[in-house]
């Protein structure tokens, strides 16, 4: 999934970007070709021979910065509880945040109940905001979305993976591991292998699905912009907005499913 594209970071950050690129190249341990260096690719990771670029590091940092500023802005808007109860008439930062948080919460309530949804909302909600804004960044010309790198999406998948089993053990204790053995003792060895493989594959499937879709969407958009800069790319932007939203929903939906299965009780 090579990205032969420069970004605004090259121009705006200058030496800071160049030095970071050199550091990543040193850590990767696989010097890139001159052609790749011209396109801002630093080295190659152990993961699927995937090129590493400082652009995705800065893109992720930019998304986190935007989310922090968004959080400060919204927290100030809802500090007065009485005024916060009155809905705003137009779409603002506050109303957009409320819509996104409310949508994620309602989805979670339908799958794990109100109590669990309230507890896990900070986790799933944080994933939703980071993934959504990262995906949207890819719709901006000359910006690369952090989520089109498997190294980024795998980190998100591993967060869900560890949260699933940590809270599963917290909810059920040692009995949590019984479901890895299946309902019948003679089938326990076979079921153990199947369950272990299925659980190990989960973060990989989350990572590859999100990264592959965002890479494809970004490439298609770049191709149409390069061929016809005006009018024609508009339908591609509409499709991109749909992909951005759907991929955020899919990741959060599957994450909620995995966690809800881990904490669920058999009598429920």
C-alpha positions as a printed NumPy array, in Angstrom:
array([[  0.   ,   0.   ,   0.   ],
       [  2.523,   2.558,  -1.096],
       [  1.571,   6.186,  -1.101],
       [  3.368,   8.168,  -3.838],
       [  2.073,  11.494,  -2.681],
       [  3.432,  14.496,  -0.861],
       [  1.44 ,  16.323,   1.758],
       [  1.157,  19.736,   3.374],
       [  3.451,  18.537,   6.146],
       [  6.383,  18.54 ,   3.711],
       [  5.922,  22.256,   3.044],
       [  4.711,  23.563,   6.4  ],
       [  7.018,  21.663,   8.766],
       [ 10.243,  21.727,   6.769],
       [ 13.204,  20.391,   8.77 ],
       [ 11.001,  18.9  ,  11.484],
       [  9.309,  16.689,   8.924],
       [ 12.632,  15.783,   7.246],
       [ 14.289,  14.831,  10.535],
       [ 11.309,  12.723,  11.575],
       [ 11.416,  10.982,   8.214],
       [ 15.091,  10.171,   8.7  ],
       [ 14.441,   8.838,  12.191],
       [ 11.682,   6.528,  10.928],
       [ 13.976,   5.368,   8.138],
       [ 16.648,   4.526,  10.715],
       [ 14.178,   2.61 ,  12.916],
       [ 12.708,   0.746,   9.943],
       [ 16.18 ,  -0.442,   9.042],
       [ 15.392,  -0.8  ,   5.345],
       [ 16.697,   2.176,   3.346],
       [ 14.233,   3.244,   0.632],
       [ 15.113,   3.848,  -2.962],
       [ 15.722,   7.347,  -4.276],
       [ 12.355,   7.222,  -6.015],
       [ 10.55 ,   6.417,  -2.771],
       [ 12.507,   9.114,  -0.944],
       [ 11.253,  11.64 ,  -3.481],
       [  7.698,  10.648,  -2.585],
       [  8.166,  10.818,   1.19 ],
       [  8.359,   7.066,   1.897],
       [ 10.845,   6.296,   4.64 ],
       [ 11.315,   2.574,   5.074],
       [  9.555,  -0.759,   5.216],
       [  7.984,  -2.342,   8.291],
       [  7.784,  -5.988,   9.252],
       [  4.057,  -5.86 ,   8.582],
       [  3.16 ,  -6.957,   5.033],
       [  6.24 ,  -5.117,   3.7  ],
       [  4.334,  -1.901,   4.311],
       [  6.079,   1.428,   3.583],
       [  6.479,   3.734,   6.554],
       [  6.031,   7.468,   6.195],
       [  6.242,  10.327,   8.645],
       [  3.129,  11.749,   6.994],
       [  0.927,   9.261,   8.813],
       [  2.576,  10.043,  12.127],
       [  1.902,  13.748,  11.695],
       [ -1.597,  13.027,  10.361],
       [ -2.436,  11.029,  13.49 ],
       [ -1.005,  13.802,  15.664],
       [ -3.113,  16.351,  13.77 ],
       [ -6.274,  14.291,  14.326],
       [ -5.546,  13.959,  18.05 ],
       [ -4.941,  17.719,  18.27 ],
       [ -8.235,  18.446,  16.499],
       [-10.081,  16.094,  18.846],
       [ -8.522,  17.73 ,  21.917],
       [ -9.586,  21.185,  20.711],
       [-13.032,  19.787,  19.921],
       [-13.291,  18.348,  23.413],
       [-12.346,  21.656,  25.024],
       [-14.867,  23.524,  22.868],
       [-17.727,  21.141,  23.637],
       [-16.936,  20.908,  27.355],
       [-17.205,  24.685,  27.616],
       [-20.504,  24.634,  25.709],
       [-22.101,  22.092,  28.071],
       [-20.579,  23.379,  31.305],
       [-23.83 ,  25.117,  32.169],
       [-26.248,  22.193,  32.482],
       [-29.393,  24.312,  32.137],
       [-28.228,  25.933,  28.914],
       [-26.932,  22.605,  27.601],
       [-30.44 ,  21.136,  27.878],
       [-31.627,  23.575,  25.204],
       [-30.782,  22.204,  21.731],
       [-29.106,  24.535,  19.273],
       [-31.021,  25.394,  16.105],
       [-28.148,  24.966,  13.665],
       [-25.439,  22.369,  13.153],
       [-22.545,  23.407,  15.361],
       [-19.536,  21.677,  16.867],
       [-21.614,  20.843,  19.914],
       [-24.594,  19.429,  17.997],
       [-22.319,  17.396,  15.707],
       [-20.573,  15.918,  18.736],
       [-23.902,  15.137,  20.387],
       [-25.149,  13.42 ,  17.229],
       [-22.042,  11.264,  16.923],
       [-21.93 ,  10.348,  20.608],
       [-25.691,   9.709,  20.666],
       [-25.506,   7.494,  17.587],
       [-22.667,   5.403,  19.022],
       [-24.423,   5.112,  22.384],
       [-27.744,   4.001,  20.869],
       [-25.938,   1.381,  18.809],
       [-24.214,   0.064,  21.907],
       [-27.402,   0.031,  24.001],
       [-29.107,  -2.164,  21.412],
       [-26.274,  -4.702,  21.659],
       [-25.135,  -4.754,  25.296],
       [-27.734,  -2.863,  27.334],
       [-27.641,   0.574,  28.95 ],
       [-25.356,  -0.264,  31.862],
       [-22.596,  -1.808,  29.749],
       [-23.043,   0.794,  27.003],
       [-22.512,   3.613,  29.483],
       [-19.389,   1.931,  30.842],
       [-17.797,   1.218,  27.456],
       [-18.899,   4.424,  25.721],
       [-15.576,   6.236,  26.425],
       [-13.664,   3.418,  24.703],
       [-15.911,   2.868,  21.669],
       [-16.674,   6.58 ,  21.418],
       [-12.974,   7.47 ,  21.362],
       [-12.385,   4.921,  18.615],
       [-15.326,   6.333,  16.648],
       [-14.052,   9.91 ,  16.836],
       [-10.46 ,   9.03 ,  15.972],
       [-11.404,   6.764,  13.062],
       [-14.029,   9.15 ,  11.68 ],
       [-11.799,  12.235,  11.749],
       [ -8.843,  10.239,  10.404],
       [-10.976,   9.019,   7.516],
       [-12.277,  12.528,   6.827],
       [ -8.7  ,  13.819,   6.717],
       [ -8.178,  11.55 ,   3.724],
       [-10.842,  13.491,   1.812],
       [ -8.744,  16.65 ,   2.133],
       [ -6.358,  17.146,  -0.814],
       [ -2.702,  16.422,  -0.024],
       [ -3.418,  14.816,   3.336],
       [ -2.998,  11.112,   4.011],
       [ -5.423,   9.481,   6.467],
       [ -3.699,   7.629,   9.32 ],
       [ -6.243,   4.831,   8.894],
       [ -4.928,   3.743,   5.487],
       [ -1.915,   2.217,   7.239],
       [ -2.236,  -1.275,   8.718],
       [  0.223,  -0.287,  11.449],
       [ -2.264,   2.346,  12.661],
       [ -5.419,   0.264,  12.342],
       [ -3.762,  -2.77 ,  13.917],
       [ -2.967,  -0.67 ,  16.984],
       [ -6.674,   0.18 ,  17.23 ],
       [ -7.594,  -3.484,  16.742],
       [ -5.224,  -4.556,  19.496],
       [ -6.833,  -2.074,  21.884],
       [-10.183,  -3.752,  21.251],
       [ -8.574,  -7.21 ,  21.527],
       [ -7.034,  -6.592,  24.946],
       [-10.108,  -4.744,  26.22 ],
       [-12.294,  -7.685,  25.178],
       [-10.355, -10.256,  27.181],
       [ -9.446,  -8.04 ,  30.127],
       [-13.074,  -7.134,  30.781],
       [-14.169, -10.691,  29.974],
       [-11.93 , -12.001,  32.757],
       [-13.031,  -9.158,  35.021],
       [-16.684, -10.083,  34.487],
       [-16.424, -13.88 ,  34.729],
       [-13.121, -14.548,  36.445],
       [-11.287, -17.744,  35.492],
       [-14.605, -19.15 ,  34.204],
       [-14.212, -16.83 ,  31.19 ],
       [-11.781, -19.281,  29.609],
       [-14.31 , -22.129,  29.705],
       [-16.026, -20.929,  26.547],
       [-12.77 , -21.562,  24.663],
       [-13.294, -25.287,  25.303],
       [-16.812, -25.59 ,  23.901],
       [-19.848, -27.349,  25.432],
       [-18.577, -30.933,  25.08 ],
       [-15.391, -32.198,  26.718],
       [-14.37 , -34.596,  23.887],
       [-14.328, -31.659,  21.474],
       [-12.376, -29.393,  23.835],
       [ -8.963, -29.677,  22.089],
       [-10.478, -28.923,  18.685],
       [-12.655, -26.103,  20.001],
       [ -9.673, -24.586,  21.814],
       [ -7.712, -24.336,  18.565],
       [-10.705, -22.909,  16.679],
       [-11.48 , -20.335,  19.368],
       [ -7.858, -19.229,  19.719],
       [ -7.498, -18.75 ,  15.964],
       [-10.803, -16.869,  15.71 ],
       [ -9.847, -14.5  ,  18.536],
       [ -6.333, -13.891,  17.226],
       [ -7.71 , -13.103,  13.774],
       [-10.144, -10.479,  15.106],
       [ -7.691,  -7.564,  15.45 ],
       [ -6.164,  -8.458,  12.09 ],
       [ -9.555,  -8.472,  10.379],
       [-10.467,  -5.135,  11.961],
       [ -7.137,  -3.638,  10.892],
       [ -7.014,  -4.955,   7.337],
       [-10.667,  -4.18 ,   6.585],
       [-10.379,  -0.554,   7.655],
       [ -6.955,   0.077,   6.085],
       [ -7.847,  -1.601,   2.789],
       [-11.097,   0.298,   2.365],
       [ -9.55 ,   3.653,   3.212],
       [ -6.585,   3.029,   0.912],
       [ -8.886,   2.116,  -1.971],
       [-11.138,   5.11 ,  -1.356],
       [ -8.173,   7.488,  -1.167],
       [ -6.611,   6.112,  -4.35 ],
       [ -9.853,   6.349,  -6.336],
       [-10.332,   9.939,  -5.214],
       [ -6.75 ,  10.854,  -6.159],
       [ -7.133,   9.28 ,  -9.599],
       [-10.28 ,  11.228, -10.427],
       [ -8.853,  14.486,  -9.082],
       [ -5.736,  13.948, -11.186],
       [ -7.708,  13.232, -14.36 ],
       [-10.424,  15.88 , -14.034],
       [ -9.889,  18.388, -11.185],
       [-13.384,  19.927, -11.352],
       [-17.004,  18.669, -11.242],
       [-16.268,  14.994, -11.98 ],
       [-14.652,  14.268,  -8.554],
       [-17.807,  15.484,  -6.765],
       [-19.569,  12.06 ,  -6.953],
       [-16.323,  10.503,  -5.698],
       [-16.385,  12.852,  -2.703],
       [-19.986,  11.816,  -2.003],
       [-18.973,   8.169,  -2.176],
       [-15.973,   8.973,   0.018],
       [-18.228,  10.51 ,   2.679],
       [-20.296,   7.321,   2.69 ],
       [-17.192,   5.124,   2.958],
       [-15.815,   7.273,   5.797],
       [-19.032,   6.878,   7.801],
       [-19.626,   3.204,   7.027],
       [-16.082,   2.133,   7.907],
       [-16.288,   3.975,  11.221],
       [-19.6  ,   2.267,  11.938],
       [-18.318,  -1.192,  10.974],
       [-15.227,  -0.946,  13.174],
       [-17.216,   0.272,  16.192],
       [-20.007,  -2.231,  15.57 ],
       [-17.66 ,  -5.219,  15.475],
       [-15.743,  -3.923,  18.49 ],
       [-19.001,  -3.676,  20.447],
       [-19.967,  -7.201,  19.37 ],
       [-16.652,  -8.652,  20.551],
       [-16.829,  -6.938,  23.933],
       [-20.517,  -7.74 ,  24.468],
       [-19.87 , -11.434,  23.751],
       [-17.01 , -11.451,  26.253],
       [-19.013,  -9.926,  29.115],
       [-22.354, -11.623,  28.371],
       [-23.773, -14.2  ,  30.765],
       [-25.216, -17.442,  29.434],
       [-28.534, -17.023,  31.217],
       [-29.013, -13.744,  29.296]])
